[in-house]
Amino acid sequence: MRAVLQRVTEASCTVDGEITGQIGLGFLVLLGIEDADTEDDLTWLANKIAGMRVFGDENGLMNKALADVNGDILLISQFTLFAQTKKGNRPSFIRAARPDKAIPMYEQMIKTLETITDKKIATGIFGADMKISLLNDGPVTIMMDTKDKDAH
């Protein structure tokens, strides 16, 4: 599983002119799922997202987590995080999980994050042509890959 975590002051997802998810202060999370991903990967990543201390404290240091600032999460599925670009100029997405695996994992990530944060998770629509708007704060952008979890 791969995630791109962006600290935002606001973010929203629009599909066909309708807002499907919208937050103020918090994280925009772009989530990619591959076939090899497990429940352990999902749990590890959800806990990392919820516990990531990248919000400023009273001294301006990145010491506060999402809960400390009453932040929210906008979770967007993004299979393109598994693009392979080694050959040619057209990316391959062969490592990205097919919808029959990815949709249940994405839905489980929503539930897991809701349980951990005790807040509703704003979302896009899996597989839709989504328009994402955000105001990146900092900017602070963190990339995480569960295959590298021993290094984090």
Backbone hydrogen bonds in HBPLUS format (Angstrom, degrees):
<---DONOR---> <-ACCEPTOR-->    atom                        ^
c    i                          cat <-CA-CA->   ^        H-A-AA   ^      H-
h    n   atom  resd res      DA  || num        DHA   H-A  angle D-A-AA Bond
n    s   type  num  typ     dist DA aas  dist angle  dist       angle   num
A0146-THR N   A0001-MET O   2.87 MM 145  5.39 162.9  1.90 157.2 162.9     1
A0002-ARG N   A0032-GLY O   2.91 MM  30  4.97 163.6  1.93 139.7 144.9     2
A0032-GLY N   A0002-ARG O   2.76 MM  30  4.97 171.3  1.77 151.5 154.1     3
A0003-ALA N   A0144-MET O   2.84 MM 141  5.18 158.2  1.89 148.1 152.0     4
A0144-MET N   A0003-ALA O   2.83 MM 141  5.18 160.8  1.87 157.3 161.4     5
A0004-VAL N   A0030-LEU O   2.91 MM  26  5.08 152.2  1.99 141.6 150.6     6
A0030-LEU N   A0004-VAL O   2.93 MM  26  5.08 164.9  1.95 146.5 150.0     7
A0005-LEU N   A0142-ILE O   2.73 MM 137  5.02 173.3  1.74 161.1 161.7     8
A0142-ILE N   A0005-LEU O   2.80 MM 137  5.02 161.5  1.84 148.2 154.3     9
A0006-GLN N   A0028-LEU O   2.89 MM  22  5.15 162.1  1.92 152.0 157.6    10
A0028-LEU N   A0006-GLN O   2.93 MM  22  5.15 160.9  1.97 148.8 153.8    11
A0007-ARG N   A0140-VAL O   2.99 MM 133  5.43 162.0  2.02 151.2 157.2    12
A0137-ASP N   A0007-ARG O   2.71 MM 130  5.47 170.8  1.72 141.1 144.3    13
A0008-VAL N   A0026-GLY O   2.86 MM  18  5.50 171.7  1.87 152.3 154.2    14
A0026-GLY N   A0008-VAL O   3.04 MM  18  5.50 153.8  2.11 152.9 150.2    15
A0009-THR N   A0135-LEU O   3.02 MM 126  5.78 157.7  2.07 162.6 168.2    16
A0135-LEU N   A0010-GLU O   2.92 MM 125  5.49 153.1  2.00 162.5 157.3    17
A0011-ALA N   A0023-ILE O   3.13 MM  12  5.43 156.5  2.19 138.7 138.0    18
A0023-ILE N   A0011-ALA O   2.83 MM  12  5.43 163.5  1.86 161.4 164.4    19
A0012-SER N   A0133-SER O   2.80 MM 121  5.25 151.5  1.88 149.8 154.4    20
A0133-SER N   A0012-SER O   2.92 MM 121  5.25 166.6  1.93 151.2 155.4    21
A0013-CYS N   A0021-GLY O   2.82 MM   8  5.26 151.3  1.90 156.0 157.1    22
A0020-THR N   A0013-CYS O   2.81 MM   7  5.67 154.4  1.87 145.8 154.6    23
A0014-THR N   A0131-LYS O   2.89 MM 117  5.11 154.9  1.95 141.9 150.3    24
A0131-LYS N   A0014-THR O   2.91 MM 117  5.11 157.8  1.96 150.2 157.0    25
A0015-VAL N   A0018-GLU O   2.83 MM   3  5.32 158.3  1.87 153.8 153.5    26
A0018-GLU N   A0015-VAL O   2.97 MM   3  5.32 165.8  1.99 117.4 121.2    27
A0072-ASP N   A0025-LEU O   2.98 MM  47  6.37 156.1  2.03 140.3 145.5    28
A0027-PHE N   A0072-ASP O   2.86 MM  45  6.36 154.1  1.92 158.7 164.4    29
A0074-LEU N   A0027-PHE O   2.89 MM  47  6.33 158.0  1.94 160.5 166.4    30
A0029-VAL N   A0074-LEU O   2.82 MM  45  6.08 171.4  1.83 161.9 163.9    31
A0076-ILE N   A0029-VAL O   2.81 MM  47  6.09 168.9  1.82 172.1 173.1    32
A0031-LEU N   A0076-ILE O   2.78 MM  45  6.01 166.0  1.80 164.5 167.3    33
A0078-GLN N   A0031-LEU O   2.66 MM  47  5.36 158.7  1.70 149.3 144.1    34
A0097-ALA N   A0033-ILE O   2.78 MM  64  5.66 179.3  1.78 136.8 137.1    35
A0037-ASP N   A0034-GLU O   3.06 MM   3  5.66 167.0  2.08 122.0 126.1    36
A0042-LEU N   A0038-THR O   3.10 MM   4  6.46 158.7  2.15 147.8 153.2    37
A0043-THR N   A0039-GLU O   2.94 MM   4  6.19 164.6  1.96 153.2 156.6    38
A0044-TRP N   A0040-ASP O   2.95 MM   4  6.06 167.1  1.96 151.0 154.7    39
A0045-LEU N   A0041-ASP O   2.95 MM   4  6.08 167.7  1.96 152.2 155.7    40
A0046-ALA N   A0042-LEU O   2.93 MM   4  6.06 164.6  1.95 152.7 157.3    41
A0047-ASN N   A0043-THR O   3.06 MM   4  6.20 163.0  2.09 149.6 153.8    42
A0048-LYS N   A0044-TRP O   2.98 MM   4  6.21 151.7  2.06 145.8 154.3    43
A0049-ILE N   A0045-LEU O   2.88 MM   4  6.12 163.6  1.90 156.2 159.9    44
A0050-ALA N   A0046-ALA O   3.02 MM   4  6.21 172.9  2.02 152.6 154.4    45
A0051-GLY N   A0047-ASN O   2.95 MM   4  5.94 144.7  2.07 140.2 149.8    46
A0052-MET N   A0048-LYS O   2.93 MM   4  5.76 118.6  2.32 145.2 156.6    47
A0052-MET N   A0049-ILE O   3.43 MM   3  5.41 155.4  2.50 100.5 107.2    48
A0055-PHE N   A0064-LYS O   2.95 MM   9  4.76 162.0  1.98 149.5 147.3    49
A0063-ASN N   A0055-PHE O   3.10 MM   8  6.08 127.2  2.39 151.1 149.9    50
A0064-LYS N   A0055-PHE O   2.89 MM   9  4.76 164.0  1.91 152.1 148.6    51
A0057-ASP N   A0061-LEU O   2.77 MM   4  5.44 139.4  1.94 142.3 154.5    52
A0060-GLY N   A0057-ASP O   2.93 MM   3  5.15 164.3  1.96 114.4 117.7    53
A0063-ASN N   A0061-LEU O   2.90 MM   2  5.68 117.0  2.30 114.8  97.6    54
A0068-ASP N   A0065-ALA O   3.01 MM   3  5.29 124.6  2.33 104.4 118.8    55
A0069-VAL N   A0066-LEU O   3.19 MM   3  5.55 143.7  2.33 105.6 115.1    56
A0071-GLY N   A0066-LEU O   2.92 MM   5  4.95 170.0  1.93 148.3 146.5    57
A0070-ASN N   A0067-ALA O   3.26 MM   3  4.89 164.0  2.29  98.3 102.8    58
A0122-ALA N   A0073-ILE O   2.99 MM  49  6.12 147.3  2.10 174.8 165.0    59
A0075-LEU N   A0122-ALA O   2.81 MM  47  6.21 162.1  1.85 157.2 153.4    60
A0081-LEU N   A0078-GLN O   3.23 MM   3  6.10 169.9  2.25 122.2 124.2    61
A0082-PHE N   A0079-PHE O   3.07 MM   3  6.02 170.9  2.08 127.0 129.6    62
A0083-ALA N   A0080-THR O   3.10 MM   3  5.16 148.3  2.21 116.6 113.4    63
A0084-GLN N   A0092-SER O   2.76 MM   8  5.04 153.1  1.83 146.7 155.4    64
A0092-SER N   A0084-GLN O   2.99 MM   8  5.04 161.7  2.03 140.0 145.2    65
A0096-ALA N   A0093-PHE O   3.03 MM   3  5.51 147.1  2.15 113.1 122.5    66
A0101-LYS N   A0098-ARG O   2.98 MM   3  5.74 150.1  2.07 126.6 134.1    67
A0102-ALA N   A0098-ARG O   2.87 MM   4  5.89 176.0  1.87 154.7 156.1    68
A0103-ILE N   A0099-PRO O   2.93 MM   4  5.34 166.1  1.95 135.6 140.3    69
A0105-MET N   A0101-LYS O   3.37 MM   4  6.53 158.8  2.41 146.3 152.4    70
A0106-TYR N   A0102-ALA O   2.81 MM   4  5.96 159.7  1.85 157.2 163.0    71
A0107-GLU N   A0103-ILE O   2.90 MM   4  6.11 166.3  1.91 159.0 162.4    72
A0108-GLN N   A0104-PRO O   2.87 MM   4  6.03 148.0  1.97 141.1 150.3    73
A0109-MET N   A0105-MET O   2.87 MM   4  6.12 147.4  1.98 144.3 153.3    74
A0110-ILE N   A0106-TYR O   3.08 MM   4  6.44 152.7  2.15 147.7 154.5    75
A0111-LYS N   A0107-GLU O   3.14 MM   4  6.46 165.2  2.16 147.0 149.8    76
A0112-THR N   A0108-GLN O   2.82 MM   4  5.99 162.8  1.85 152.6 157.8    77
A0113-LEU N   A0109-MET O   2.90 MM   4  5.99 168.0  1.91 151.5 154.8    78
A0114-GLU N   A0110-ILE O   2.92 MM   4  6.13 153.6  1.99 148.4 156.6    79
A0115-THR N   A0111-LYS O   2.93 MM   4  6.18 151.2  2.02 147.2 154.7    80
A0116-ILE N   A0112-THR O   2.93 MM   4  6.19 165.6  1.95 154.5 158.1    81
A0117-THR N   A0113-LEU O   2.86 MM   4  5.88 167.5  1.88 150.9 154.8    82
A0118-ASP N   A0114-GLU O   2.78 MM   4  5.23 130.5  2.02 131.2 142.8    83
A0128-ALA N   A0125-ILE O   3.02 MM   3  5.51 166.2  2.03 137.2 139.2    84
A0148-ASP N   A0145-ASP O   2.87 MM   3  5.43 157.8  1.92 117.2 124.7    85
A0149-LYS N   A0146-THR O   3.30 MM   3  4.94 163.4  2.33 103.6 103.0    86
A0151-ALA N   A0148-ASP O   2.80 MM   3  5.47 149.9  1.89 121.8 131.1    87
A0152-HIS N   A0149-LYS O   3.28 MM   3  5.14 157.7  2.33  97.3 103.9    88
